Amino acid sequence: MSFNHSSYDPDGLQMARFCGGLLGMAGFVRTDSGWRLQTFEPAIGAYGSFSQAPTPRPLLIGEHQYAYMVVHVNGGPGGPFQTNDYLIADIGGRYRQILAAYNCERTKSDDGQSSWTCTYRAQAAERRLFRDIVIVCKGQYFAADLASGDSNALPKELKGKLKAGERGNFTITRVFSYSDGKGYQERLPAKVSIRRQ
């Protein structure tokens, strides 16, 4: 069960447009006598915007082991909007964030800037617990983003690989492996594929 401590702030006057909702989670187990609270973490972190935390999405990361992806979308008025992905899991009886992947998606905008989407999954049957997480970003890039000076206009994995005046499509595959005490860490370098038009 997930819950949001922050009251909805439709205009951003109380908490500001860029502040998320304070996400908490509780895990229950079913016993012969009913449901019993097993794990409770009232304040994991603030995600989302307008004081509204996104709904965590379950992800099977091992045998009978679930984690929860929080897709955090934010950006300026009218977009484009950036997406960061955060993975939350029960570690030692506490829910905590164990993965942070930035700039995973960028929505389309009216001015024809670069945009991309992403998918995520756990590697199938690789390990019994804490399987590697694969995040794949696919999208298109435009030369205007190279000249704009906007550091968020393109994924960092593309920088230095493109020339002004180019446009095309790209795929970036990022792999995250679990390390005790550190959570999921990205294995570098990411795999990049570019198809120029």
C-alpha positions in Angstrom: 0.0 0.0 0.0 1.3 3.4 -0.9 0.2 6.8 0.5 0.9 10.4 0.0 1.3 12.7 3.1 1.0 16.0 1.2 -2.3 17.5 0.4 -3.0 18.2 -3.3 -1.7 21.7 -4.3 -3.3 22.5 -7.7 -1.7 25.9 -8.1 1.7 25.4 -6.5 1.1 28.2 -3.9 1.6 26.0 -0.8 4.4 23.6 -1.8 5.5 25.0 -5.3 5.0 23.5 -8.7 8.2 21.4 -8.6 7.7 19.8 -5.2 6.4 16.2 -5.1 4.2 14.5 -2.6 5.8 12.7 0.4 5.5 9.0 -0.4 5.1 6.4 2.2 4.6 2.6 1.9 3.3 -0.3 4.0 3.6 -4.0 3.3 1.2 -6.6 4.6 1.4 -10.4 4.8 -1.7 -12.7 4.9 -1.8 -15.1 7.9 -4.4 -17.6 9.1 -5.8 -14.9 11.3 -5.9 -12.1 8.7 -3.6 -9.4 7.3 -0.6 -8.4 9.4 1.6 -5.3 8.9 5.1 -6.5 8.0 6.9 -3.3 6.7 6.1 0.3 7.3 8.0 3.4 6.1 6.0 6.6 6.4 8.4 8.9 4.6 10.5 7.5 1.7 10.9 10.7 -0.3 9.1 13.4 -2.3 8.3 12.4 -5.9 6.1 14.0 -8.6 4.8 17.5 -8.6 2.0 19.7 -7.1 2.5 17.8 -3.9 1.1 14.6 -5.6 3.3 11.5 -5.5 3.0 9.1 -8.4 1.6 5.6 -7.9 4.5 3.0 -7.5 4.4 0.3 -10.1 5.4 -3.3 -9.1 8.4 -4.9 -10.7 9.5 -8.5 -10.0 13.3 -8.3 -9.4 13.8 -11.8 -8.1 12.1 -14.9 -7.0 9.0 -13.8 -5.1 10.8 -10.4 -4.6 9.1 -7.3 -5.7 10.3 -3.7 -5.9 8.3 -0.6 -6.9 9.2 1.8 -9.7 8.3 5.4 -9.1 8.1 7.3 -12.4 8.8 11.0 -11.5 7.7 13.5 -14.2 8.4 17.2 -13.9 9.3 20.2 -15.9 8.4 23.8 -16.7 4.9 25.0 -17.6 3.9 23.6 -21.0 6.7 21.2 -21.2 8.7 19.4 -22.3 8.7 17.3 -19.2 11.6 15.2 -18.0 11.2 11.8 -16.3 13.4 10.2 -13.7 12.9 6.6 -12.5 13.3 5.5 -8.9 13.1 2.0 -7.6 11.9 1.3 -4.0 12.2 -2.0 -2.2 12.0 -3.6 1.2 15.6 -3.9 2.5 16.0 -5.2 6.0 12.5 -4.5 7.0 12.5 -0.9 5.6 11.3 0.5 2.3 13.9 2.6 0.7 15.1 3.9 -2.6 17.6 1.5 -4.2 17.9 2.9 -7.8 17.9 6.4 -9.3 17.9 6.7 -13.1 17.8 10.3 -14.5 16.6 11.7 -17.8 14.9 8.5 -18.8 12.2 10.2 -20.8 11.5 13.6 -22.4 8.0 14.5 -23.8 7.5 16.0 -27.2 7.1 19.8 -27.4 5.7 22.2 -30.0 9.2 23.5 -30.9 10.4 20.2 -32.3 13.0 19.5 -29.7 14.4 16.0 -29.0 12.1 13.6 -27.3 12.4 10.0 -26.0 10.5 7.3 -24.1 11.8 4.5 -22.0 11.0 1.0 -20.8 12.4 -0.9 -17.9 12.6 -4.6 -16.9 14.5 -7.0 -14.7 16.8 -9.5 -16.4 15.0 -12.8 -16.6 16.3 -15.6 -14.4 19.7 -14.1 -14.2 19.9 -14.2 -10.4 17.6 -15.4 -7.6 17.4 -12.0 -6.0 18.1 -8.4 -7.0 18.3 -9.1 -10.7 19.9 -6.6 -13.0 17.6 -3.8 -14.1 17.6 -2.8 -17.8 16.3 0.7 -18.9 16.0 1.3 -22.6 15.5 4.8 -23.9 14.4 5.3 -27.6 13.7 8.6 -29.3 14.7 11.2 -31.8 17.2 14.0 -31.7 17.4 17.3 -33.6 20.4 19.5 -34.3 18.7 22.5 -32.7 19.2 21.0 -29.3 23.0 21.0 -29.9 23.1 24.7 -30.4 20.6 25.6 -27.7 23.0 25.1 -24.8 20.3 23.4 -22.8 22.2 20.7 -20.8 19.0 18.7 -20.5 18.1 18.8 -24.2 19.8 15.5 -24.9 20.8 12.4 -22.9 24.4 12.7 -21.7 25.2 9.4 -23.5 24.7 11.2 -26.9 26.9 14.2 -26.2 30.1 14.2 -28.3 28.6 11.7 -30.7 26.5 14.0 -32.8 27.3 16.9 -35.2 25.4 20.2 -35.6 22.8 19.9 -38.4 22.1 16.2 -37.8 18.8 14.6 -36.9 18.0 11.0 -36.4 16.9 8.3 -33.9 18.7 6.7 -31.0 18.5 3.9 -28.6 20.3 3.9 -25.2 20.5 0.7 -23.1 21.5 1.2 -19.5 22.1 -1.7 -17.1 22.0 -1.4 -13.3 23.4 -4.1 -11.0 22.8 -4.4 -7.3 25.6 -3.8 -4.8 25.0 -4.5 -1.0 25.1 -1.2 0.8 25.0 0.9 -2.3 21.8 -0.2 -4.0 21.7 -0.4 -7.8 24.6 1.1 -9.6 24.8 1.7 -13.4 27.3 -0.4 -15.3 29.2 1.9 -17.6 29.4 2.5 -20.4 25.8 2.4 -21.7 25.2 0.8 -25.1 24.3 3.6 -27.6 22.9 3.1 -31.1 22.4 6.1 -33.5 20.6 6.0 -36.8 21.2 9.3 -38.7 18.6 10.6 -41.2 
